[in-house]
Amino acid sequence: MTKYLISVVGPTAIGKTALGISLAKHFYTEIISADSRQFFREMRIGTAVPNDSELKLVKHHFIQHRSIEEPYSVGDFERDALALLERLFLEHDIVVMVGGSGLYLKAVLHGLDNFPEIDPGIREGLNERLKTEGLEPLQLELKSLDPDTYGSIAIDNPHRVIRALEVCMGTGTPFSKFRTSESKSRPFESIHIGISADRESIYDRINKRVDQMMADGLLEEAKSLIAYKHLNALNTVGYKELFRYFESEFELPEAISEIKKNTRRFAKRQLTWFRKDESIQWFDYDTPHPEIIDHVRSQIKKPTF
């Protein structure tokens, strides 16, 4: 029988976790998380990891399975997720994948693009410029060289900016042009579900989530991670703003406001990424889950559920 991977995508705070659980329960299956920050066990509150009750409802994979001190790339995730899927498909005809990290979802569904080797000296030079000039000049240079990538990546993440710039500079070709390769063959069919909302609703949900994170102890969690703030994993909305508060750059209310603002920007970039994928069937965030489940069942050949 054909195997199916159902992917649930959308902006942060939109309700992907709840829908993923509903799908997994209906199809008696398990969930793969494709949220690149929920991998890290030290970052629970600020990454909105499913709570204990949610984790008990359905078995989840790739939730807090690594330490922030262990490097873990998108290539590592592609390898590990495909190996896990091979095992899960021995017991299940359907598996659910949930997440808002577009590149990580793409790696599993279509494979990573093939980028040329780049002179290491280019990256070294860019890292040196980051130290002396700061991030903004690099962002502006990327915007000039490759506006498509500038508009779709986490532009406040130095690692992502430098990676895109080194490809632009090392090849003379925009980074985005290397992201058009054909999909790699996968031993499963894909069903793509997206959930979204109007801008006001998304912003309201984000603001409420941030307030809840603060109530749940995000400030204390961030304080416990100050010694690791140089790690790429912690260059993440919700943590980096609080690190600046601890360094007296912000008052706490201003830091919280910055978290909300930067999370809204992140949600906009997520939607920009996902909207380019015409295979995604979009639903409003308050669509009843049974309606979405019926749509998924209609896409499965000879459904038995």
Secondary structure, DSSP 8 states (H G I E B T S, - for coil): ---EEEEEE-STTSSHHHHHHHHHHHTT--EEE--TTTTBTT-STTTT---HHHHHHS-EESSS-B-TTS---HHHHHHHHHHHHHHHHHH-SEEEEE-S-HHHHHHHHH---------HHHHHHHHHHHHHH-HHHHHHHHHHH-HHHHTTS-TT-HHHHHHHHHHHHHHSS-GGGGG-------SSEEEEEEEE--HHHHHHHHHHHHHHHHHHTHHHHHHTTGGGTTSGGG-STTTHHHHHHHTTSS-HHHHHHHHHHHHHHHHHHHHHHHHT-TT-EEEETTS-HHHHHHHHHHHSSS---
